[in-house]
Amino acid sequence: MTASKYISELDTRRFGIKVAKLPNDLNSIIDLLNSFELLSVKLVIARADLDNIRKIQELQQLDFKLMDVQLTYKISKSLINSKSDLLLNPNVIVREFHNSDLETLKKIAYQSFDNYGHYSVDPKIDKAKAREIYIDWIERACLDKQVADIVYVAEYEKNPIGFLAFKILNTNETFYAAGVIGAVDSNFRNMNVFKHLIKFGNNWAINMKADWIEHNVLANNFAVNNSFISSGFKISKSFVTMHKWI
């Protein structure tokens, strides 16, 4: 087994230490951890389905610490109602990303993802660096088709107030659209802005012939969870993210 292939180059650059991510289908965790230690890996990140309690317990015994719980929301193309716009705000316009939007979207990301996600809750990771992840993420989503195929922007009075990015994934004979990153300016969170973005993303996915759309959401992000539920999505799975420092 080549342990080096599990090192995250992106996180290693971000934090200035070697970071590795365990594959989900791994049977021998201990052997790989020993290899990571020889490679001077400092942080190992693992994910496990919440219904796989045995694996989670094994990770805990190996000193992995729980960092977050996420839910995966899914909706099939047959269940999407393209006319579900009765609650949408006519003053909110959704369009594709323009290059001139980038700095505003980065500001929205900076504001929205304060103390958010598994990197931020790890006391050994600098919170400023953890916050910068989301700024970098939306920038790459806007500029790199390897990260996102499309970024929708919500605007109010011609000013960007939110975004939601999507990527088409095609693996194991499945073809679906996945949410990449999304956020709404805190000053506009009572206007169903996120529902607008979800609706446009759904319609785009249908036009792309995707079989379904899915999004991952932190379990305690109640507002976004409620937006997906009220938009017709159903929870399809749940998983945890865990960290181990070597």
N, C-alpha and C positions, 0 to 999 in steps of 0.2 A: 504493500500500500504506500503510495507517495503522499506523505502528509503535507508536503508543501503546496499541493494543489488546493488545499482547503484554506490557505491563508488569504484573507481578504485584503487585496492591494489597496482598495479604496479606503477602508477603515484604518489600515496601517499608515497611509499617508495622512489621514485626518488627525490621528491621535499621536503619531510619532512613536508608536510601539507596534510590535507584531500582533495582529488580531486574526484569529482563525474562527471558522464557522463549521460546526459539526454537520455532516450530511444527515438527513432525516432517516435514512434506511440503514444506518450503521448498526452492526451487531456487537462489535468489540470496541467499546468506548475507551477502555483503559489503555489498550495498545496505542491507539491514536493519541491519547493524551500524553503518553510517554514520548512519542515521536515529536509532539508539539514542544515539549520541554527541551528536547535536544536541539530544536530549531529556534530556541529563545522566544517562543510565543509567550506573550504576557496575559492576553485575554482570550478566552474561548467562549463563543456564543452558541447556544443550542436552542432548538425549538422542538416542542413535543405536543402532539395532539392531546387535548385535555382529557379525552376518554382513555388515553394510554397511561393510566396511573402508575403502572409498573415501571415504565420508562422514566416518568417524572421522579418517582422514588429513587430509582437508580442514580439519576442525575443529582438528586439531593444528597445521596450517600457519598457521591464524589465531590461534594462541596460546591455544586452549582446553586446559585441563589436566584429565586424568582424575581423577575424584573417587570414583566407585564403579562396581561391576559388579553387576547384578541379574539374577535368574532369575525367569521367570514360570512358576508351576506351575498346571496345569489338570487338571480331572477332569470328565468328562461325567456327566450324571445316570444314564446307563445303567450306569456302572461303579461307582457308589456302593453299597457294601454297608452298609445301615443296621444290620445285626447285627454289625458288626465291632467288638465291644466286649470281646473276650476278654482284652485286656491292660489294660483300663481299671480304675482304682482305685475301688472302691465307696464310699470315704470322700470322694471329690470330687464335689460337687454342681454342676451347671451350670444356670443360670437366667438370665432376662432382667435387665437393669440396673434397679436401684432408685436413686432420687435420693440415698439415704443412702450409696451406694457411692462417690460421685464423688471425695471427697477421698482415699480409699484408692487408687482407680485412678490418680489423679494422682501419688500417691507411688510406685506401682509403675512408672509411666511414667518418672518422674524417675530412679529406680534403674536401670531396664532400658536406657535409651537414652543412657547416658553414653558420649561419644566414638563415636557411632553415626551413620552416614549421611553423605551428601555435604556437608552443611553443616558437620558437625563436623570433617571432615578438611581443610577449606579453612583454611589458616593465617591468612587475612585476616578470618575470621569469628570473633567472640567465642564461645568454647565454651559459655559460660553461656547466651547467647542461642540457640545451636543446640540446646541441651538443652531449653530452654523450649518449643521447637516441639512436642515430643511431648506435653508437659503440656497445651498448648493444643489439640493435635489430639484427644486422648482426651476432653477436655472438650467440644469441639464435636461429636465423634461421639456423645456421650451426650445432648446437648441440642439438636442441630440435625439435622432429618431430611434436609436438603440434603447433609449430610456422611455420615451412616450411617442406614440403615433400622432396624437392630437392633444392640444390643451385648449379647453374652453374657458373663456373669460366672461364673468358677469359684470355688467357695468350699470351704473346709476348716474343719470345726468352726465353721461359721457366719461365718467371716471370708473376705472376698474375697482371692483369691490370684492371679488372672489374669483376662484379658479378651481378647475378639476381636470386632471390629466388622465388619459387612457392609453393602454397598450394592448394590441392584439397579440395573443399567445396561441401558439399552435404546437401542441405536444401530445404524443400518444393518441394520434387520430382525433384529438379534440381541437376545436377552434372557438375561442372565446375572448371577450374583452375584459380587462382587469383595470380597476382604478389604480392610479400610480400615486398621486398626491393631490390633496385638495384642501382649501381653507377659505374662510370668509372673514372679511374685515369685521372686527368686533362691534363697530358702530352700525352694522347693517344686519345683525343676526336675528332680527324679528321680522324679516321681510320674505321668508321662504326662498332666500337666495340659493341655498344649497340644493333645494328641490328643483329649481330651474336648471342648475348645472347637471343634476342627475338625469333629468328628462332629456336634455340635449345629448348627453352621453349615451343614454339608452337608444335614442333614435339613430345616432351615428353607428352604434354597434349593430343594429338591425341592418342598416345599409351596407355594412361591411360583411354581412352574412354570418355574424357571430352566433353561436348556438345559445350562449348565455352571457351575462355580465356578472362580475363579482367584485367585491370590495372588502378589504380588511379594515376593521375599526377597533380601537381600544374599547374594552368592555365598559370602562367607566366614562367614556365620551358619550354621555347620554343624549345630547342634542343631535349628534350625527347618527347615532343608533336609531333614534326616533324618526329622523328624516328618511332613512332607508326603509324602515318598517312601514311608514305611511306612504311610501312610494311603491309598495308592493313586494319588496325584497323579503326573503326568508333567511334565517340563520341556517347555514349548511354545515358548519363545523366551528370548532374553537381550539385555540392552541395557546401555549405559554412560551415566553422567551426567558431564557435563563443565562446567567453569566458565571463564569469561573475564572478567577485570577490565579495564575501560576507563579 
